[in-house]
Amino acid sequence: MRISVNFILLVLLCLSPVFLNAQSPIIPEPTKAIAGKGQFVLDKNTSIASSDIRLQDVASFLKAQILTQTRIPLHTGDFHSKSLKQITLELVSDESIGTEGYHLSVSPQEIKITGTTVSGVFYGAVSLVQLAVENTPKNGEVPINAWEIQDQPFYEWRGIMLDVSRYFIGKEKIKSILDWMAFYKLNTLHWHLTDATGWRMEILKYPKLALVGGVGDHFDPNLPAQYYTQSEIQEIVDYAAKLQIKVIPEIDMPGHATAANMAYPQFSGGGSEKYPEFTFDPGKESTYGYLTDILREVNALFPSGLLHLGGDEVSFGNQKWNSNKGISDLMKREKLNGLKDVEHYFMERMADSVFSMNAKVLAWDELAEIDLPKDKTIIYWWRHDKPEQFQKALEKGFSTVVCPRIPYYLDFVQDENHRSGRKWDGAFSPIEAVYGFDVNHIVDGEKYGNQILGVQGNLWTETINSEARIDYMLFPRIAALAESAWTKTRNDYEEFESRLESHLELYDKQNIYYYNPIKPNLVPEPVHLLTE
């Protein structure tokens, strides 16, 4: 009797515990996901056990998330137990997994999550949470479909920037955003704490920075001072750390300094009619000591060892530098040829202060012009209309974070019919563009792969006046951002949108006021300011 090859393959497929063609519901899409047979039934008898005390926070996170999302209370188990109904977390030595990678195995008998680092095991736990919320709890049970998942991120830098100067975002909302960042495996919060509108951080040596500089916002100049105390900052930084998120503070200089100059006008370098008292004074030696003292306190509170100094748009308000005697003397003494040289001199001085604290300097792409140490400097390419700045930063050897206005500025509208928010010559940032952005359309990604750290979505708040609007601009673009940061190849938006549907249902359950790209008219835009 002759048996056909097709028949043998059919039998093997039926006997196999996995099916290759099933689509994982996880966002961001895993590197490799193979569906298995059967389900693991999660219930109150399920335990979580870990092989290492370093995974204690991961186990706590997983228990809390399962309880919050499914109402099922899990308990702590024994890692060496052979009992069924157990979720095990384990650190292993396996170079194939990668630094932030993980292996998640779900079978009807048990669930195993392994990784080479705490971060990797954490991201495996996050994927398990996403699998758990796919099914509705019934009679105290949640079935989780069997999977074999091997996963690791494409980019190491996966970030969100929050501007709290123009619209102050309270501590609890910050924590909520951190929760969602962790849900999507984003690992960097860039906290834009100071700008012309408001200074939002307590500095013990200069208390008026917060008490005076924190008064008002973009919409109401008379609001009482709003800022984070140093204890609140420590609380948020510690909260983020448990979610494997590093927090980077930005203290903007030498421009965007109006709020600081309201508090301590002796360090002001003046401004322009449209941007009054916009700059710090680079011609006054005491300015450098003042700002260094501030940065010392900031650095003490943020263990990331990364300080963002801004450095952008100084020309908006540096006109009075031309008539500043101290600056004239500085230019003669240091042989500086113009205001741009003065700006560079200032930033080099402040960078040296940061380096003396054993920290790195981060700045917007204007600083690609300066010859700072390549191993101590990170450039953010933000001006999408100046791709040459991206190329220049890479050619000079700088590590670079990619966050161009189009499509990664999340204050830009996401639908051509939206009235509130920004456009750039008619261009805006729909979720499809966030999902599909590819640096290879601008630079040679293969050539500069080690220097391109990753991507970041920036939420500026000139058009944000409520938490509902924060949600509307973040969700669901945060999911597309995560996919563009984690998953190398993205060429099927319709498939991504099919995975997104269950996440939209989760937003509903969590009372997130989100834009629905599948049914755009379902949730109306919270409008405040009309686009200019």
C-alpha positions in Angstrom: 0.0 0.0 0.0 1.4 3.4 -1.1 0.8 6.3 1.3 1.0 9.8 -0.3 3.3 12.5 1.1 0.3 14.8 1.5 -1.5 12.3 3.7 1.6 11.9 5.9 1.8 15.7 6.3 -1.9 15.9 7.1 -1.4 13.2 9.9 1.6 15.0 11.3 -0.2 18.3 11.4 -3.1 16.8 13.2 -0.8 15.2 15.8 1.3 18.3 16.2 0.8 20.4 19.3 1.1 23.6 17.2 -0.4 25.3 14.2 2.0 27.6 12.3 -0.6 30.0 10.7 -2.5 31.4 13.7 -2.2 35.1 14.3 -1.1 36.2 17.8 -3.4 38.9 19.3 -0.4 40.6 21.0 0.6 44.2 20.4 3.4 44.8 19.5 3.5 41.7 17.3 6.0 39.1 18.6 9.0 38.0 16.6 7.7 34.4 16.5 4.4 33.1 17.7 3.1 29.5 17.2 -0.4 28.6 18.3 -0.8 25.3 20.2 -3.7 23.0 21.1 -5.9 23.5 24.1 -6.1 26.2 26.8 -4.7 26.9 30.2 -7.5 27.7 32.5 -6.7 30.6 34.9 -8.5 30.5 38.2 -8.0 31.2 41.9 -6.0 28.0 42.3 -3.4 29.2 39.9 0.0 30.1 41.5 2.9 32.2 40.3 6.4 31.0 41.2 9.8 32.5 40.4 13.3 31.1 40.4 15.0 34.3 41.5 14.3 37.0 44.1 15.1 39.6 41.4 11.8 38.5 39.7 9.7 39.4 42.8 8.5 42.7 41.3 7.6 40.9 38.0 5.5 38.3 40.0 3.8 41.1 41.9 3.1 43.0 38.7 1.6 39.9 37.1 -0.6 39.1 40.1 -1.8 42.7 40.3 -2.6 42.9 36.5 -4.4 39.6 36.5 -6.5 40.7 39.4 -7.3 44.1 37.9 -8.1 42.7 34.4 -9.9 39.4 35.3 -10.8 39.7 39.0 -8.9 36.4 39.6 -6.6 36.4 42.7 -3.5 34.4 42.1 -1.2 33.2 44.9 2.5 32.6 45.3 3.7 29.1 44.6 6.8 27.0 44.9 9.1 27.1 41.9 10.3 23.5 42.5 6.8 22.1 42.8 5.6 19.8 40.1 2.0 20.8 40.7 -0.1 21.8 37.7 -1.9 25.2 37.4 1.3 27.1 37.9 2.9 30.1 36.1 6.7 30.0 36.5 9.1 32.9 35.9 12.8 32.0 35.3 16.0 33.8 34.5 18.2 31.7 32.1 21.5 31.9 30.2 20.5 31.9 26.6 22.1 34.3 24.1 19.4 33.5 21.5 16.8 35.2 23.6 18.4 38.6 23.6 18.7 41.2 26.4 15.0 42.2 26.5 13.7 39.1 24.8 11.6 36.3 26.4 10.2 32.9 25.7 6.5 32.4 26.7 5.1 28.9 26.7 1.4 28.3 27.4 0.1 24.8 27.5 -3.0 23.3 29.1 -0.8 22.1 32.0 1.4 25.1 32.8 2.7 28.5 31.7 6.5 29.2 31.6 8.1 32.6 31.1 11.9 32.7 30.7 14.3 35.5 29.9 18.0 36.4 30.3 17.1 39.6 32.2 14.4 40.9 34.5 13.2 43.1 31.7 12.8 40.2 29.4 10.8 38.2 31.9 8.7 41.3 32.5 7.8 41.6 28.8 6.9 38.0 28.8 4.5 38.7 31.7 3.0 41.6 29.8 2.3 39.3 26.8 0.6 36.9 29.1 -1.6 39.6 30.5 -2.6 40.5 26.9 -3.4 36.9 26.2 -5.5 36.7 29.4 -7.6 39.8 28.6 -8.5 38.3 25.2 -11.2 36.1 26.8 -14.0 37.2 29.2 -13.9 35.8 32.7 -16.7 33.3 33.4 -17.4 31.6 36.7 -14.1 32.7 38.1 -12.1 31.2 35.2 -10.3 32.7 32.2 -9.1 30.3 29.4 -5.8 31.3 27.8 -5.1 29.8 24.4 -1.9 27.7 24.1 1.1 29.5 22.5 4.8 29.2 22.0 6.2 32.7 21.7 9.8 33.8 21.2 10.2 37.5 21.1 12.6 40.4 21.4 12.5 44.1 20.4 14.0 45.6 17.3 14.8 48.9 19.0 16.2 49.4 22.5 14.7 52.9 22.9 10.9 52.8 22.9 9.6 56.1 24.3 6.9 58.6 25.0 7.5 62.3 25.8 5.1 64.2 28.0 5.1 68.0 28.0 3.8 69.0 31.4 4.9 72.7 31.1 2.0 73.9 29.0 -0.6 71.6 30.6 0.2 70.1 34.0 -0.5 66.3 34.1 -1.2 65.1 37.7 0.7 62.4 39.4 -2.0 59.7 39.1 -2.5 60.4 35.4 1.3 60.1 34.9 1.1 56.7 36.6 -1.8 55.6 34.4 0.2 56.5 31.3 3.2 54.5 32.7 0.9 51.5 33.2 -0.2 51.7 29.5 3.4 52.2 28.4 4.3 49.0 30.2 1.3 47.2 28.6 2.8 48.0 25.2 6.4 47.3 26.2 7.5 51.0 25.9 10.5 51.6 28.2 11.4 55.3 28.2 9.4 58.3 29.6 10.9 61.6 28.5 9.5 64.1 31.0 9.5 67.7 29.6 9.4 69.4 32.9 10.3 73.0 32.0 9.5 75.4 29.2 8.5 79.0 28.6 5.0 78.4 30.0 5.8 76.7 33.3 8.5 75.2 35.6 7.0 72.0 37.0 9.7 70.6 39.4 10.7 71.6 42.9 14.3 72.7 43.3 15.3 73.0 46.9 18.1 75.6 46.4 15.8 77.8 44.2 12.2 77.3 45.5 10.8 80.2 43.4 11.3 78.2 40.3 8.3 76.1 41.2 6.4 78.6 43.3 6.6 81.4 40.8 7.6 79.7 37.6 4.9 77.1 38.2 2.0 79.6 38.0 -0.4 79.4 35.1 -0.4 77.2 32.0 -1.0 77.6 28.3 -4.7 78.3 28.7 -4.8 80.3 32.0 -1.9 82.4 33.2 -3.5 82.9 36.6 -3.7 79.3 37.7 -2.0 78.6 41.1 1.4 77.1 40.9 1.4 73.5 39.7 4.5 71.3 40.1 5.9 68.0 41.3 7.6 67.9 44.7 10.8 66.0 44.9 9.1 63.3 46.9 6.5 63.0 44.1 9.2 62.7 41.5 10.9 60.0 43.4 7.6 58.2 43.8 7.0 58.3 40.0 10.5 57.3 39.1 10.3 54.3 41.5 6.9 53.4 40.1 8.3 53.5 36.5 11.3 51.4 37.5 9.1 48.5 38.6 7.6 48.7 35.1 11.0 48.6 33.5 10.7 52.2 32.4 13.5 54.7 32.8 12.5 58.3 33.2 14.5 61.1 31.6 14.0 64.7 32.8 14.3 67.7 30.4 15.4 71.1 31.7 15.2 73.3 28.7 18.0 75.8 28.0 19.2 78.3 26.9 15.8 79.1 25.3 12.3 78.3 26.5 13.3 79.8 29.9 10.6 82.4 30.4 9.0 80.7 33.5 12.4 80.3 35.2 13.2 83.9 34.4 10.0 85.1 36.1 11.3 83.5 39.2 15.0 84.6 39.0 15.2 87.5 36.5 18.9 88.1 37.3 19.8 85.1 35.1 17.6 86.2 32.1 19.2 86.9 28.7 16.1 88.6 27.4 13.7 87.7 24.6 11.7 89.1 21.8 8.3 90.8 21.5 6.6 87.5 20.9 8.8 85.5 23.3 9.6 87.7 26.3 12.5 86.8 28.6 12.9 83.7 26.6 16.6 82.9 27.2 19.1 82.5 30.0 22.1 84.9 29.9 25.2 83.2 28.6 27.3 86.3 29.2 27.0 86.1 33.0 29.2 83.7 34.7 26.8 83.2 37.5 24.2 81.7 35.1 26.4 78.6 34.6 26.7 78.0 38.4 22.9 78.6 38.8 22.0 76.1 36.2 24.6 73.6 37.3 23.2 73.7 40.8 19.7 72.9 39.4 21.0 70.1 37.3 22.8 68.5 40.3 19.4 68.3 42.1 17.7 66.9 39.0 20.4 64.3 38.4 20.2 63.2 42.0 16.5 62.4 41.6 16.7 60.5 38.2 18.9 57.4 38.3 18.8 57.0 34.5 22.0 59.2 34.3 20.5 61.0 31.3 19.7 64.7 31.3 18.0 66.4 28.4 19.0 70.0 28.0 16.7 71.0 25.2 18.8 73.3 23.1 16.2 74.1 20.5 14.6 77.2 18.9 16.9 79.6 20.7 16.6 82.2 17.9 13.0 82.7 18.9 14.1 85.0 21.7 17.9 85.8 21.6 17.7 89.2 20.0 18.8 91.0 23.1 22.0 89.1 23.2 23.2 91.5 20.5 23.1 94.4 23.0 24.3 92.4 26.1 27.7 93.7 27.2 28.5 90.5 29.0 27.9 88.5 25.8 30.0 91.0 23.7 32.8 90.5 26.2 32.4 86.7 26.0 32.5 86.8 22.2 35.7 88.8 22.2 37.3 86.6 24.9 36.4 83.3 23.3 36.7 84.5 19.7 33.0 83.7 18.9 31.7 85.0 15.5 28.0 85.2 16.1 25.0 84.4 18.3 25.0 80.8 17.0 28.6 80.4 18.4 27.4 81.9 21.7 24.6 79.3 21.8 27.1 76.5 21.1 29.5 77.8 23.8 26.7 77.9 26.3 25.6 74.3 25.5 29.2 73.0 25.6 29.7 74.6 29.1 26.4 73.0 30.4 27.3 69.7 28.8 30.6 69.8 30.7 28.6 70.3 33.9 26.5 67.2 33.1 29.5 65.1 32.2 31.1 66.0 35.6 28.0 64.3 37.2 28.8 61.1 35.3 25.6 61.6 33.2 25.0 61.8 29.5 23.6 64.9 27.6 20.5 64.6 25.5 19.3 67.4 23.2 17.2 68.2 20.2 18.8 67.9 16.7 20.1 71.5 16.7 23.0 70.2 18.8 24.1 67.9 16.0 26.1 71.0 15.0 28.3 70.8 18.1 31.3 68.6 18.6 30.3 66.9 21.9 31.7 63.5 23.0 30.0 60.9 21.0 29.9 58.4 23.8 28.2 60.9 26.2 25.7 62.5 23.9 22.3 61.5 22.4 20.6 63.5 19.7 16.8 63.6 19.1 15.9 64.1 15.5 12.6 66.0 15.5 12.5 68.3 12.5 11.0 66.0 9.8 11.5 68.8 7.3 15.2 68.7 7.9 16.3 65.1 7.2 19.8 66.5 6.7 20.0 67.0 10.5 19.3 63.3 11.0 22.0 62.4 8.5 24.4 64.8 10.0 23.9 63.5 13.6 24.6 60.0 12.3 27.6 60.9 10.2 29.2 62.6 13.2 28.8 59.5 15.2 26.0 60.5 17.6 23.5 58.0 19.0 20.1 59.2 17.8 16.5 58.9 18.9 14.0 59.2 16.0 10.9 61.4 16.8 10.1 63.5 13.7 7.0 65.7 13.9 5.4 63.7 11.1 4.4 61.1 12.2 5.6 60.9 15.9 4.3 64.2 17.3 1.1 63.1 19.0 -0.3 66.6 19.3 -0.8 66.5 15.5 -4.3 65.5 14.5 -4.9 61.9 13.5 -7.9 62.5 11.2 -8.2 65.1 8.4 -11.6 66.1 9.8 -10.3 66.9 13.3 -10.4 70.6 14.2 -8.2 70.7 17.3 -4.5 70.0 17.1 -1.7 70.7 14.5 -1.0 70.0 10.9 2.1 70.8 8.9 1.4 72.0 5.4 -1.7 69.8 5.5 0.2 66.8 6.8 -0.8 65.1 10.1 -0.2 61.9 12.0 -2.8 59.2 11.3 -2.3 55.9 13.1 -1.3 54.2 9.8 1.7 56.5 9.5 2.8 55.9 13.0 2.5 52.1 12.5 4.4 52.1 9.2 7.2 54.7 9.7 10.5 53.4 8.4 13.8 55.2 8.9 15.2 53.5 5.8 13.2 56.0 3.7 15.4 58.7 5.1 18.8 57.2 6.0 20.6 53.9 5.5 19.3 52.1 8.5 21.6 49.1 8.0 24.7 51.4 7.9 23.8 53.3 11.0 21.9 50.6 12.8 23.9 50.7 16.0 23.5 54.5 16.3 19.7 54.6 15.8 18.6 53.8 19.3 14.9 53.8 18.6 11.7 55.8 18.3 9.7 58.1 20.5 6.2 59.7 20.3 6.1 63.3 21.6 2.9 64.6 23.2 3.1 68.4 23.3 0.3 70.1 25.2 -0.5 73.4 23.5 -3.8 71.8 22.4 -4.3 69.6 25.5 -6.7 71.0 28.1 -8.1 67.8 29.7 -7.3 64.3 30.6 -9.9 63.2 28.0 -7.9 64.9 25.3 -4.6 63.3 26.5 -6.3 60.0 26.1 -7.7 60.9 22.7 -4.3 61.9 21.3 -2.4 58.9 22.9 -4.9 56.1 22.2 -4.7 54.1 20.1 -1.6 55.6 18.5 0.4 54.4 21.5 -0.2 50.9 20.3 1.0 51.7 16.8 4.1 53.5 18.2 4.9 50.4 20.3 4.7 48.2 17.2 6.9 50.6 15.2 9.5 50.4 18.0 9.4 46.7 18.7 8.6 45.0 15.4 11.1 45.3 12.6 8.9 44.4 9.7 5.5 46.2 9.5 3.7 45.9 6.2 0.2 44.8 7.0 -1.8 47.6 8.6 -5.1 45.7 8.2 -3.7 42.8 10.2 -2.5 45.2 12.9 -6.0 46.8 12.9 -7.6 43.4 13.5 -5.4 42.9 16.6 -6.3 46.4 17.7 -10.0 45.8 17.8 -9.9 43.9 21.1 -7.6 46.6 22.6 -10.3 49.2 21.8 -12.7 47.1 23.8 -10.2 47.1 26.6 -10.0 51.0 26.4 -13.8 51.0 26.8 -13.5 48.9 30.0 -10.8 51.1 31.4 -12.7 54.3 30.6 -10.1 55.6 28.1 -11.5 58.3 25.9 -9.9 57.2 22.7 -10.1 57.9 18.9 -11.5 54.9 17.0 -9.8 54.6 13.6 -12.1 51.8 12.6 -15.2 53.8 13.3 -14.0 57.4 13.2 -17.3 59.0 14.1 -18.0 56.8 17.1 -16.1 58.9 19.6 -16.2 62.6 19.1 -13.0 64.7 19.3 -12.7 66.8 22.5 -12.2 70.2 20.9 -10.6 73.2 22.6 -8.3 75.1 20.3 -8.8 75.5 16.5 -5.8 74.8 14.3 -4.2 78.0 13.2 
